């Protein structure tokens, strides 16, 4: 690394010459009680907005990007957009700072990244097409006891 620092060039070129970092930071996880509080808030919000077929999938130990996945179906674009706005507002009020929403401008699929919980809001056709329950469900996972809960 000392050679990379002495070499002329931009910081990006120096970092590339130095190679990959030795230490990688792991994603911090929310405490279990906080995670369950957020999960309850999300599922109740979807239920209040008349979301259908709410499924919660436990991803602990199976995925690095989240610990839980929530999948629900909405009837129309406006309903799905409203559900995503309500979830985002309630999570912010509960103290969650970093919430990313994709597809909320009227599409068949809205993705909400709430850190340890990822929420997918679909129209029925899109949900069938992508088949996330089949992809992440425990019936395909032979080595872990992933939990799928239908509400």
C-alpha positions in Angstrom: 0.0 0.0 0.0 2.9 2.3 0.6 3.8 2.1 -3.1 0.2 3.1 -4.0 0.3 6.2 -1.8 3.6 7.4 -3.4 2.4 6.7 -7.0 1.1 9.8 -8.9 -2.6 9.9 -9.7 -6.0 10.4 -8.3 -7.2 8.9 -5.0 -9.3 6.5 -7.0 -6.3 5.2 -9.0 -4.3 4.9 -5.8 -7.0 2.8 -4.2 -7.3 0.6 -7.3 -3.5 0.0 -7.3 -3.6 -0.8 -3.5 -6.2 -3.6 -4.1 -9.2 -4.6 -2.1 -9.5 -3.6 1.6 -8.6 -6.2 4.1 -11.5 -5.4 6.5 -15.1 -5.3 5.3 -17.7 -3.8 7.5 -20.7 -6.0 8.2 -24.2 -4.5 8.0 -25.3 -3.6 11.5 -28.6 -5.3 12.6 -31.4 -3.7 14.5 -32.1 -5.3 17.9 -34.7 -8.0 17.7 -37.4 -6.1 19.7 -37.0 -3.1 17.4 -37.2 -5.3 14.3 -40.4 -6.9 15.5 -41.9 -3.4 16.3 -41.1 -2.2 12.8 -42.5 -5.4 11.3 -45.7 -5.1 13.3 -46.1 -1.5 12.2 -45.6 -2.4 8.5 -48.0 -5.4 8.5 -50.7 -3.4 10.4 -50.3 -0.5 8.0 -50.7 -2.8 5.0 -53.7 -4.4 6.6 -55.3 -1.0 7.4 -54.9 0.0 3.7 -56.7 -3.2 2.6 -53.6 -4.9 1.3 -54.1 -8.6 0.5 -52.1 -11.8 1.0 -49.5 -10.3 3.4 -46.5 -12.7 3.7 -43.6 -12.3 6.0 -40.4 -14.3 5.2 -37.6 -14.7 7.7 -34.3 -14.2 5.9 -32.0 -14.3 9.0 -28.9 -16.2 8.0 -30.1 -16.6 4.4 -29.5 -13.2 3.0 -27.1 -10.4 3.8 -29.3 -7.5 2.6 -32.2 -8.0 5.1 -33.5 -10.1 8.0 -37.2 -10.0 7.0 -39.1 -9.6 3.7 -42.7 -8.5 3.6 -44.8 -9.2 0.4 -48.3 -7.9 -0.1 -50.7 -7.3 -3.0 -52.7 -4.2 -3.9 -55.6 -3.9 -6.3 -54.6 -0.7 -8.1 -51.6 1.6 -8.6 -53.1 4.3 -6.4 -53.6 1.8 -3.5 -50.1 0.5 -3.8 -48.7 4.1 -3.9 -50.8 5.0 -0.8 -49.6 1.9 1.1 -46.0 2.8 0.4 -46.5 6.4 1.5 -48.2 5.3 4.7 -45.5 2.7 5.5 -42.8 5.3 4.9 -44.5 7.9 7.1 -45.1 5.5 10.0 -41.6 4.2 9.9 -40.1 7.7 10.0 -42.4 8.6 12.9 -41.2 5.4 14.7 -37.6 6.7 14.4 -36.3 4.9 11.3 -34.1 7.3 9.4 -33.0 5.6 6.2 -35.9 4.5 4.1 -35.6 4.1 0.3 -38.7 3.7 -1.9 -38.5 2.6 -5.6 -41.4 2.5 -8.1 -43.8 4.6 -6.1 -44.8 6.7 -9.1 -47.5 4.3 -10.3 -46.0 1.0 -11.2 -47.0 -2.7 -10.6 -44.3 -3.1 -8.0 -43.1 -0.8 -5.2 -40.0 -1.7 -3.2 -39.3 -0.2 0.2 -35.9 -0.8 1.7 -36.2 -0.2 5.5 -32.8 -1.6 6.4 -33.4 -4.9 8.0 -36.9 -5.2 6.4 -37.6 -5.1 2.7 -41.2 -4.6 1.6 -42.6 -5.6 -1.8 -46.0 -4.2 -2.7 -47.3 -5.8 -5.9 -50.3 -5.9 -8.2 -51.5 -9.5 -8.4 -50.1 -10.1 -11.9 -46.7 -8.8 -11.1 -46.6 -10.8 -7.8 -47.3 -14.0 -9.7 -44.8 -13.1 -12.4 -41.9 -12.5 -10.0 -42.7 -15.3 -7.5 -40.7 -14.0 -4.6 -42.4 -16.4 -2.1 -41.2 -19.3 -4.2 -37.7 -17.8 -4.6 -37.2 -17.0 -0.9 -39.6 -19.5 0.8 -38.3 -22.2 3.1 -39.6 -25.1 0.9 -36.6 -24.5 -1.5 -34.1 -24.0 1.3 -32.8 -27.4 2.5 -30.1 -26.2 4.9 -32.0 -23.6 7.0 -35.4 -23.4 8.7 -36.5 -20.2 7.0 -39.9 -19.2 8.3 -42.7 -18.0 6.0 -45.7 -16.5 7.8 -48.9 -15.6 6.0 -51.1 -13.1 7.7 
